[in-house]
Amino acid sequence: MAFVNSIGIDASRRQRLMRDESPRIRSTRVRCECTTDERGDVGDRAQTVPAVGVPMPPGPRPSWFRVQAPPAQASNASHARRYYDVEQSLHSRSLHTVCEEAACPNLGECWSSGTATIMLLGDTCTRGCRFCNVKTSSSPPPPDPSEPFNTAQAIAEWASINYVVLTSVDRDDMDDGGAQHFTSTVQLLKLARPDILVECLVSDFQGREESVRILANSGLDVYAHNVETVPRLQGHVRDRRANFDQSLHVLKLAKKHGQGAILTKTSLMLGLGETEKEIEDTLLLLREADVDVVTFGQYLRPTDHHLSVVRYVTPEEFDSWRRRGEELGFRYVASGPLVRSSYKAGEFFIANRIKELRLVR
């Protein structure tokens, strides 16, 4: 059932927000002109933009980012065993995970609890977003036709798993962006494990409604697509073929074609120079699009060749955004420095909500 959205945005303000996408960066060596207070926080008046090659925040990375994968002889032997079982199962079938490809800081926690996010359609992306560590090419290898079957088989063997996330690289070289490949994977997985809940974290399919429709009707439970950052920073952070308007359109189409039977989900990275007002306005646009779930996480630079962090957002600020998201009516908000869009923190709540939806189908 769709939400009754009591918090709206007037038409003129919406138009300003949707237009507020800065010109593309012509050189990745542009220095960031920003104002900071004595704590290093970016002032709301500063129109800060992230860039490659500019100084990072001074000092070491804050202590709350220190997360490690468990060693083979971890004190919790069952968790360590699950971690290596997942690793072996994935690698034996030549399956890729976004956990590894994107150097996710939660890899140890998720794998040791027996969960992983499977990356379909290969490990090479056709886009070049400035925050992402996945390798890129304009002509990646063709998808493995046996991948949907291998993925379903691997996940079906994980008896303790009842919620799985399928994601992929962008495949602009494919006519449907890979929508049918996703659909085949979901359907085979549901055939092998009818009880399992499936979230698909997908690209924008270049805004193609037919691709969104195919996937929204595949039998998945959660349709996830990330807007990544606030409208003003889209051109500085994402590939030139992506933009906020198109991503918002995709989320609306998913809700439309899901016909009340699926949840929609998106994610925002913080620490890229966005202001509090920009975050607030972005949340309002997402609620207006009836998005159910939103996550917030800290942007972490994967290599020196990617965007520098503008600032590290404190756990207290993340908690504040969690509360604000709940006030605005999102079904669930996961917010923290190490939270990522496929982070398992929200799965228990989302699983219960999906079961409620199934009862009214």
PAGUTOR-875767 format. One record per residue (C-alpha): x, y, z; chain; residue number from 0. Coordinates in Angstrom, 2 decimals, m for minus. Example, Ala and Ser with C-alpha at 12.3 -4.5 7.8 and 13.67 -1.06 7.14 Angstrom:
# PAGUTOR-875767
+---------+---------+---------+------+-----+
:    east :   north :      up : unit : pos :
+---------+---------+---------+------+-----+
:   12.30 :   m4.50 :    7.80 :    A :   0 :
:   13.67 :   m1.06 :    7.14 :    A :   1 :
+---------+---------+---------+------+-----+
END
This chain:
# PAGUTOR-875767
+---------+---------+---------+------+-----+
:    east :   north :      up : unit : pos :
+---------+---------+---------+------+-----+
:    0.00 :    0.00 :    0.00 :    A :   0 :
:    1.34 :    3.41 :   m0.91 :    A :   1 :
:    2.17 :    5.88 :    1.82 :    A :   2 :
:    0.08 :    8.96 :    2.40 :    A :   3 :
:    2.79 :   11.60 :    2.06 :    A :   4 :
:    1.93 :   14.55 :    4.27 :    A :   5 :
:    5.25 :   16.31 :    3.62 :    A :   6 :
:    5.31 :   17.87 :    0.16 :    A :   7 :
:    7.53 :   20.18 :   m1.85 :    A :   8 :
:    6.04 :   23.11 :   m3.74 :    A :   9 :
:    6.48 :   23.03 :   m7.52 :    A :  10 :
:    8.96 :   25.90 :   m7.81 :    A :  11 :
:   11.23 :   24.46 :   m5.11 :    A :  12 :
:   11.12 :   21.03 :   m6.74 :    A :  13 :
:   12.17 :   22.52 :  m10.08 :    A :  14 :
:   15.09 :   24.33 :   m8.44 :    A :  15 :
:   16.25 :   21.14 :   m6.76 :    A :  16 :
:   16.03 :   19.07 :   m9.91 :    A :  17 :
:   18.02 :   21.69 :  m11.86 :    A :  18 :
:   20.67 :   22.00 :   m9.15 :    A :  19 :
:   23.29 :   19.80 :  m10.79 :    A :  20 :
:   26.63 :   21.52 :  m11.19 :    A :  21 :
:   28.53 :   21.38 :  m14.51 :    A :  22 :
:   30.72 :   18.33 :  m15.08 :    A :  23 :
:   34.28 :   18.51 :  m13.80 :    A :  24 :
:   36.62 :   19.24 :  m16.70 :    A :  25 :
:   39.73 :   18.32 :  m14.76 :    A :  26 :
:   40.01 :   15.93 :  m11.86 :    A :  27 :
:   42.81 :   18.11 :  m10.47 :    A :  28 :
:   40.50 :   21.01 :   m9.57 :    A :  29 :
:   41.19 :   22.07 :   m6.00 :    A :  30 :
:   38.30 :   22.18 :   m3.59 :    A :  31 :
:   37.46 :   25.70 :   m2.41 :    A :  32 :
:   35.57 :   25.28 :    0.83 :    A :  33 :
:   35.09 :   26.85 :    4.23 :    A :  34 :
:   35.46 :   24.90 :    7.44 :    A :  35 :
:   35.09 :   25.65 :   11.08 :    A :  36 :
:   37.75 :   24.68 :   13.63 :    A :  37 :
:   36.42 :   21.11 :   13.81 :    A :  38 :
:   36.74 :   20.61 :   10.07 :    A :  39 :
:   32.99 :   20.71 :    9.47 :    A :  40 :
:   31.88 :   22.17 :    6.16 :    A :  41 :
:   29.81 :   25.29 :    6.63 :    A :  42 :
:   26.30 :   25.28 :    5.17 :    A :  43 :
:   27.10 :   28.43 :    3.16 :    A :  44 :
:   29.99 :   26.75 :    1.34 :    A :  45 :
:   29.26 :   25.29 :   m2.08 :    A :  46 :
:   31.79 :   22.53 :   m1.58 :    A :  47 :
:   32.52 :   19.97 :   m4.29 :    A :  48 :
:   34.69 :   16.85 :   m4.03 :    A :  49 :
:   37.63 :   16.32 :   m6.37 :    A :  50 :
:   40.47 :   13.93 :   m7.07 :    A :  51 :
:   43.92 :   14.87 :   m5.81 :    A :  52 :
:   42.93 :   17.44 :   m3.19 :    A :  53 :
:   44.00 :   17.06 :    0.47 :    A :  54 :
:   42.07 :   14.65 :    2.67 :    A :  55 :
:   40.83 :   15.73 :    6.13 :    A :  56 :
:   43.86 :   16.13 :    8.44 :    A :  57 :
:   44.90 :   13.40 :   10.83 :    A :  58 :
:   44.24 :    9.64 :   10.80 :    A :  59 :
:   40.90 :    8.15 :    9.86 :    A :  60 :
:   38.54 :    8.18 :   12.88 :    A :  61 :
:   38.62 :    5.10 :   15.10 :    A :  62 :
:   35.05 :    4.04 :   14.28 :    A :  63 :
:   36.20 :    2.84 :   10.83 :    A :  64 :
:   38.45 :    0.06 :   12.11 :    A :  65 :
:   36.71 :   m3.14 :   10.99 :    A :  66 :
:   38.48 :   m6.39 :   10.09 :    A :  67 :
:   37.53 :   m9.75 :    8.65 :    A :  68 :
:   37.75 :  m12.57 :   11.21 :    A :  69 :
:   40.88 :  m14.76 :   11.16 :    A :  70 :
:   40.53 :  m18.50 :   10.59 :    A :  71 :
:   41.05 :  m19.13 :   14.31 :    A :  72 :
:   38.58 :  m16.51 :   15.49 :    A :  73 :
:   37.19 :  m16.86 :   18.98 :    A :  74 :
:   33.74 :  m17.36 :   17.49 :    A :  75 :
:   34.55 :  m20.45 :   15.43 :    A :  76 :
:   31.08 :  m20.75 :   13.88 :    A :  77 :
:   31.22 :  m17.20 :   12.51 :    A :  78 :
:   34.71 :  m17.77 :   11.13 :    A :  79 :
:   33.55 :  m21.01 :    9.51 :    A :  80 :
:   30.60 :  m19.25 :    7.85 :    A :  81 :
:   32.94 :  m16.57 :    6.52 :    A :  82 :
:   35.18 :  m19.08 :    4.78 :    A :  83 :
:   32.27 :  m21.26 :    3.63 :    A :  84 :
:   30.72 :  m18.29 :    1.84 :    A :  85 :
:   34.09 :  m17.37 :    0.33 :    A :  86 :
:   34.71 :  m20.90 :   m0.94 :    A :  87 :
:   31.18 :  m21.33 :   m2.29 :    A :  88 :
:   31.37 :  m18.09 :   m4.26 :    A :  89 :
:   34.85 :  m18.54 :   m5.67 :    A :  90 :
:   34.31 :  m22.18 :   m6.66 :    A :  91 :
:   31.56 :  m21.01 :   m9.04 :    A :  92 :
:   33.47 :  m17.95 :  m10.29 :    A :  93 :
:   30.87 :  m15.66 :   m8.77 :    A :  94 :
:   31.69 :  m12.06 :   m7.91 :    A :  95 :
:   30.63 :  m10.08 :   m4.86 :    A :  96 :
:   30.39 :   m6.33 :   m4.52 :    A :  97 :
:   31.82 :   m6.92 :   m1.04 :    A :  98 :
:   35.20 :   m7.71 :   m2.60 :    A :  99 :
:   35.09 :   m5.66 :   m5.80 :    A : 100 :
:   34.13 :   m2.42 :   m4.04 :    A : 101 :
:   36.32 :   m3.10 :   m0.96 :    A : 102 :
:   33.34 :   m2.84 :    1.40 :    A : 103 :
:   34.33 :   m2.22 :    5.05 :    A : 104 :
:   31.58 :   m4.59 :    6.25 :    A : 105 :
:   32.86 :   m7.65 :    4.38 :    A : 106 :
:   34.07 :   m9.44 :    7.51 :    A : 107 :
:   30.88 :   m8.81 :    9.48 :    A : 108 :
:   28.53 :   m9.85 :    6.68 :    A : 109 :
:   30.43 :  m12.91 :    5.51 :    A : 110 :
:   30.99 :  m14.18 :    9.04 :    A : 111 :
:   27.23 :  m14.07 :    9.59 :    A : 112 :
:   26.73 :  m16.06 :    6.38 :    A : 113 :
:   25.51 :  m13.34 :    4.02 :    A : 114 :
:   27.00 :  m11.83 :    0.87 :    A : 115 :
:   25.91 :   m9.53 :   m1.91 :    A : 116 :
:   26.30 :  m11.27 :   m5.27 :    A : 117 :
:   27.45 :   m9.14 :   m8.21 :    A : 118 :
:   25.98 :  m10.31 :  m11.51 :    A : 119 :
:   26.96 :   m9.52 :  m15.12 :    A : 120 :
:   30.70 :   m9.78 :  m14.54 :    A : 121 :
:   33.15 :   m7.61 :  m12.66 :    A : 122 :
:   33.68 :   m4.84 :  m15.24 :    A : 123 :
:   31.48 :   m1.74 :  m15.36 :    A : 124 :
:   30.73 :    0.39 :  m18.42 :    A : 125 :
:   30.63 :    3.55 :  m16.31 :    A : 126 :
:   33.32 :    5.39 :  m14.40 :    A : 127 :
:   31.90 :    6.93 :  m11.24 :    A : 128 :
:   34.55 :    8.80 :   m9.27 :    A : 129 :
:   33.77 :    7.07 :   m5.96 :    A : 130 :
:   33.73 :    3.43 :   m7.09 :    A : 131 :
:   36.60 :    0.93 :   m7.06 :    A : 132 :
:   35.10 :   m1.53 :   m9.58 :    A : 133 :
:   37.15 :   m1.80 :  m12.78 :    A : 134 :
:   35.71 :   m0.23 :  m15.92 :    A : 135 :
:   35.66 :   m0.74 :  m19.69 :    A : 136 :
:   33.51 :    0.46 :  m22.57 :    A : 137 :
:   33.51 :   m3.12 :  m23.91 :    A : 138 :
:   33.35 :   m5.59 :  m21.01 :    A : 139 :
:   33.22 :   m9.35 :  m21.63 :    A : 140 :
:   29.75 :  m10.76 :  m22.36 :    A : 141 :
:   27.80 :  m12.05 :  m19.35 :    A : 142 :
:   28.19 :  m15.68 :  m18.37 :    A : 143 :
:   24.93 :  m17.38 :  m19.47 :    A : 144 :
:   25.29 :  m19.94 :  m16.67 :    A : 145 :
:   25.59 :  m17.25 :  m13.99 :    A : 146 :
:   21.88 :  m17.16 :  m13.04 :    A : 147 :
:   21.90 :  m20.93 :  m12.46 :    A : 148 :
:   25.23 :  m20.92 :  m10.60 :    A : 149 :
:   24.07 :  m18.05 :   m8.40 :    A : 150 :
:   20.81 :  m19.76 :   m7.53 :    A : 151 :
:   22.62 :  m23.02 :   m6.82 :    A : 152 :
:   25.18 :  m21.38 :   m4.55 :    A : 153 :
:   22.63 :  m19.46 :   m2.52 :    A : 154 :
:   20.31 :  m22.47 :   m2.25 :    A : 155 :
:   23.13 :  m24.31 :   m0.49 :    A : 156 :
:   23.32 :  m21.69 :    2.27 :    A : 157 :
:   20.66 :  m23.16 :    4.53 :    A : 158 :
:   20.99 :  m20.36 :    7.09 :    A : 159 :
:   20.39 :  m17.60 :    4.53 :    A : 160 :
:   16.87 :  m16.21 :    4.14 :    A : 161 :
:   17.66 :  m12.80 :    2.62 :    A : 162 :
:   19.99 :  m12.19 :   m0.30 :    A : 163 :
:   21.07 :   m9.10 :   m2.23 :    A : 164 :
:   21.76 :   m9.31 :   m5.96 :    A : 165 :
:   23.56 :   m6.38 :   m7.56 :    A : 166 :
:   25.62 :   m5.73 :  m10.67 :    A : 167 :
:   27.95 :   m3.47 :  m12.53 :    A : 168 :
:   26.39 :   m1.11 :  m15.08 :    A : 169 :
:   26.01 :   m2.75 :  m18.48 :    A : 170 :
:   25.17 :    0.04 :  m20.90 :    A : 171 :
:   26.46 :   m2.22 :  m23.69 :    A : 172 :
:   23.41 :   m4.50 :  m23.30 :    A : 173 :
:   20.09 :   m3.60 :  m24.89 :    A : 174 :
:   18.14 :   m4.02 :  m21.65 :    A : 175 :
:   21.00 :   m3.15 :  m19.29 :    A : 176 :
:   20.93 :   m6.71 :  m17.94 :    A : 177 :
:   17.33 :   m6.67 :  m16.70 :    A : 178 :
:   16.48 :  m10.09 :  m18.15 :    A : 179 :
:   19.67 :  m11.59 :  m16.68 :    A : 180 :
:   18.56 :  m10.34 :  m13.26 :    A : 181 :
:   15.05 :  m11.64 :  m13.81 :    A : 182 :
:   16.30 :  m15.12 :  m14.72 :    A : 183 :
:   18.46 :  m15.18 :  m11.59 :    A : 184 :
:   15.59 :  m14.12 :   m9.34 :    A : 185 :
:   13.20 :  m16.67 :  m10.83 :    A : 186 :
:   15.68 :  m19.55 :  m10.59 :    A : 187 :
:   16.49 :  m18.58 :   m7.02 :    A : 188 :
:   12.83 :  m18.44 :   m6.06 :    A : 189 :
:   12.32 :  m21.83 :   m7.71 :    A : 190 :
:   15.11 :  m23.35 :   m5.63 :    A : 191 :
:   14.20 :  m21.49 :   m2.43 :    A : 192 :
:   10.60 :  m20.18 :   m2.47 :    A : 193 :
:   11.04 :  m18.90 :    1.07 :    A : 194 :
:   14.04 :  m16.70 :    0.37 :    A : 195 :
:   13.70 :  m12.92 :    0.19 :    A : 196 :
:   15.49 :  m11.23 :   m2.70 :    A : 197 :
:   16.69 :   m7.64 :   m2.97 :    A : 198 :
:   18.02 :   m6.41 :   m6.32 :    A : 199 :
:   20.31 :   m3.39 :   m6.20 :    A : 200 :
:   20.46 :   m2.30 :   m9.82 :    A : 201 :
:   21.61 :    0.41 :  m12.20 :    A : 202 :
:   19.32 :    3.03 :  m13.72 :    A : 203 :
:   19.01 :    1.01 :  m16.97 :    A : 204 :
:   19.45 :    4.40 :  m18.67 :    A : 205 :
:   15.91 :    5.18 :  m17.57 :    A : 206 :
:   14.31 :    2.49 :  m19.76 :    A : 207 :
:   10.84 :    1.78 :  m18.41 :    A : 208 :
:   10.64 :   m1.66 :  m20.01 :    A : 209 :
:   13.79 :   m2.82 :  m18.20 :    A : 210 :
:   12.44 :   m1.53 :  m14.89 :    A : 211 :
:    9.08 :   m3.21 :  m15.54 :    A : 212 :
:   10.67 :   m6.58 :  m16.35 :    A : 213 :
:   12.67 :   m6.61 :  m13.12 :    A : 214 :
:    9.88 :   m5.21 :  m10.93 :    A : 215 :
:    7.72 :   m8.16 :  m12.04 :    A : 216 :
:   10.43 :  m10.81 :  m11.66 :    A : 217 :
:    9.32 :  m11.92 :   m8.20 :    A : 218 :
:   11.88 :   m9.87 :   m6.29 :    A : 219 :
:   10.94 :   m8.38 :   m2.92 :    A : 220 :
:   13.03 :   m5.19 :   m2.76 :    A : 221 :
:   13.88 :   m2.99 :   m5.74 :    A : 222 :
:   16.95 :   m0.92 :   m4.80 :    A : 223 :
:   18.61 :    1.80 :   m6.85 :    A : 224 :
:   21.01 :    4.34 :   m5.37 :    A : 225 :
:   20.83 :    8.08 :   m5.98 :    A : 226 :
:   24.30 :    8.17 :   m4.32 :    A : 227 :
:   24.45 :   11.89 :   m3.46 :    A : 228 :
:   22.47 :   15.13 :   m3.43 :    A : 229 :
:   21.42 :   16.72 :   m6.76 :    A : 230 :
:   24.13 :   19.43 :   m6.78 :    A : 231 :
:   26.97 :   16.92 :   m6.55 :    A : 232 :
:   25.72 :   14.37 :   m9.08 :    A : 233 :
:   27.99 :   15.52 :  m11.92 :    A : 234 :
:   31.04 :   15.57 :   m9.66 :    A : 235 :
:   30.47 :   12.13 :   m8.13 :    A : 236 :
:   28.71 :    9.93 :  m10.68 :    A : 237 :
:   29.37 :    9.03 :  m14.30 :    A : 238 :
:   28.06 :   11.58 :  m16.82 :    A : 239 :
:   25.34 :    9.12 :  m17.92 :    A : 240 :
:   23.78 :    9.15 :  m14.45 :    A : 241 :
:   21.81 :   11.94 :  m12.81 :    A : 242 :
:   19.43 :   12.47 :   m9.93 :    A : 243 :
:   16.34 :   13.03 :  m12.08 :    A : 244 :
:   16.82 :    9.76 :  m13.93 :    A : 245 :
:   17.43 :    7.81 :  m10.72 :    A : 246 :
:   14.33 :    9.27 :   m9.09 :    A : 247 :
:   12.34 :    8.36 :  m12.22 :    A : 248 :
:   13.55 :    4.75 :  m11.97 :    A : 249 :
:   12.46 :    4.50 :   m8.33 :    A : 250 :
:    9.02 :    5.84 :   m9.26 :    A : 251 :
:    8.72 :    3.35 :  m12.13 :    A : 252 :
:    9.69 :    0.48 :   m9.83 :    A : 253 :
:    6.96 :    1.46 :   m7.40 :    A : 254 :
:    4.45 :    1.81 :  m10.25 :    A : 255 :
:    5.16 :   m1.58 :  m11.82 :    A : 256 :
:    5.62 :   m3.33 :   m8.49 :    A : 257 :
:    1.94 :   m2.57 :   m7.82 :    A : 258 :
:    2.33 :   m2.43 :   m4.06 :    A : 259 :
:    4.00 :   m5.85 :   m3.81 :    A : 260 :
:    7.62 :   m4.64 :   m3.46 :    A : 261 :
:    9.61 :   m2.18 :   m1.39 :    A : 262 :
:   11.81 :    0.48 :   m2.99 :    A : 263 :
:   15.15 :    1.44 :   m1.48 :    A : 264 :
:   17.97 :    3.91 :   m2.09 :    A : 265 :
:   21.20 :    5.13 :   m0.51 :    A : 266 :
:   23.14 :    8.34 :    0.08 :    A : 267 :
:   26.87 :    8.73 :    0.71 :    A : 268 :
:   27.79 :   11.54 :    3.10 :    A : 269 :
:   31.09 :   13.38 :    3.48 :    A : 270 :
:   31.30 :   14.63 :   m0.11 :    A : 271 :
:   30.56 :   18.28 :    0.58 :    A : 272 :
:   26.78 :   18.17 :    0.85 :    A : 273 :
:   25.03 :   20.56 :    3.25 :    A : 274 :
:   22.36 :   19.70 :    5.78 :    A : 275 :
:   19.75 :   21.54 :    3.75 :    A : 276 :
:   20.69 :   19.57 :    0.64 :    A : 277 :
:   20.31 :   16.28 :    2.52 :    A : 278 :
:   16.94 :   17.39 :    3.88 :    A : 279 :
:   15.71 :   18.45 :    0.43 :    A : 280 :
:   16.88 :   15.16 :   m1.07 :    A : 281 :
:   14.99 :   13.20 :    1.56 :    A : 282 :
:   11.84 :   15.18 :    0.75 :    A : 283 :
:   12.17 :   14.33 :   m2.94 :    A : 284 :
:   12.64 :   10.65 :   m2.10 :    A : 285 :
:    9.59 :   10.61 :    0.13 :    A : 286 :
:    7.58 :   12.33 :   m2.58 :    A : 287 :
:    8.60 :    9.42 :   m4.84 :    A : 288 :
:    7.27 :    7.01 :   m2.17 :    A : 289 :
:   10.66 :    5.40 :   m1.51 :    A : 290 :
:   10.33 :    2.99 :    1.42 :    A : 291 :
:   13.89 :    2.51 :    2.69 :    A : 292 :
:   16.91 :    4.82 :    2.75 :    A : 293 :
:   20.44 :    4.24 :    4.01 :    A : 294 :
:   23.21 :    6.70 :    4.87 :    A : 295 :
:   26.91 :    5.85 :    4.94 :    A : 296 :
:   30.25 :    7.63 :    4.98 :    A : 297 :
:   32.05 :    7.96 :    1.66 :    A : 298 :
:   35.50 :    6.38 :    1.96 :    A : 299 :
:   38.08 :    6.94 :   m0.77 :    A : 300 :
:   39.12 :    3.51 :   m2.11 :    A : 301 :
:   42.36 :    4.73 :   m3.78 :    A : 302 :
:   44.29 :    7.95 :   m4.39 :    A : 303 :
:   42.76 :    8.03 :   m7.87 :    A : 304 :
:   39.24 :    8.52 :   m6.52 :    A : 305 :
:   37.47 :   11.51 :   m4.98 :    A : 306 :
:   38.97 :   12.78 :   m1.75 :    A : 307 :
:   36.79 :   12.76 :    1.35 :    A : 308 :
:   35.64 :   16.29 :    2.17 :    A : 309 :
:   34.96 :   15.42 :    5.80 :    A : 310 :
:   34.20 :   12.53 :    8.12 :    A : 311 :
:   30.64 :   12.64 :    9.38 :    A : 312 :
:   30.30 :   11.74 :   13.06 :    A : 313 :
:   28.21 :    8.82 :   14.35 :    A : 314 :
:   26.03 :   11.37 :   16.16 :    A : 315 :
:   25.21 :   13.11 :   12.88 :    A : 316 :
:   24.36 :    9.79 :   11.26 :    A : 317 :
:   22.03 :    9.02 :   14.15 :    A : 318 :
:   20.39 :   12.41 :   13.68 :    A : 319 :
:   19.70 :   11.63 :   10.01 :    A : 320 :
:   18.25 :    8.27 :   10.99 :    A : 321 :
:   15.77 :   10.00 :   13.27 :    A : 322 :
:   14.95 :   12.61 :   10.63 :    A : 323 :
:   14.29 :    9.94 :    8.02 :    A : 324 :
:   11.93 :    8.17 :   10.38 :    A : 325 :
:   10.13 :   11.45 :   11.08 :    A : 326 :
:    9.61 :   11.95 :    7.35 :    A : 327 :
:    7.91 :    8.56 :    7.07 :    A : 328 :
:   10.48 :    6.18 :    5.60 :    A : 329 :
:    9.67 :    2.59 :    6.51 :    A : 330 :
:   13.24 :    1.97 :    7.58 :    A : 331 :
:   16.41 :    4.06 :    7.83 :    A : 332 :
:   19.89 :    2.58 :    8.31 :    A : 333 :
:   22.43 :    5.29 :    9.06 :    A : 334 :
:   26.02 :    5.01 :   10.22 :    A : 335 :
:   29.63 :    5.56 :    9.13 :    A : 336 :
:   30.05 :    1.99 :    7.88 :    A : 337 :
:   26.53 :    1.42 :    6.57 :    A : 338 :
:   26.38 :    0.57 :    2.87 :    A : 339 :
:   23.33 :    0.21 :    0.64 :    A : 340 :
:   23.34 :   m3.59 :    0.92 :    A : 341 :
:   24.34 :   m3.64 :    4.60 :    A : 342 :
:   22.51 :   m6.32 :    6.58 :    A : 343 :
:   21.39 :   m3.99 :    9.37 :    A : 344 :
:   17.94 :   m3.43 :    7.85 :    A : 345 :
:   17.25 :   m6.94 :    6.68 :    A : 346 :
:   15.30 :   m8.08 :    9.74 :    A : 347 :
:   12.89 :   m5.17 :    9.54 :    A : 348 :
:   12.60 :   m5.37 :    5.76 :    A : 349 :
:   11.98 :   m9.13 :    5.91 :    A : 350 :
:    9.09 :   m8.62 :    8.31 :    A : 351 :
:    7.61 :   m5.89 :    6.11 :    A : 352 :
:    7.84 :   m8.11 :    3.01 :    A : 353 :
:    6.02 :  m10.88 :    4.84 :    A : 354 :
:    3.26 :   m8.40 :    5.65 :    A : 355 :
:    3.00 :   m7.45 :    1.97 :    A : 356 :
:    2.76 :  m11.12 :    0.99 :    A : 357 :
:   m0.20 :  m11.59 :    3.31 :    A : 358 :
:   m2.20 :   m8.92 :    1.49 :    A : 359 :
:   m1.28 :   m9.98 :   m2.07 :    A : 360 :
+---------+---------+---------+------+-----+
END
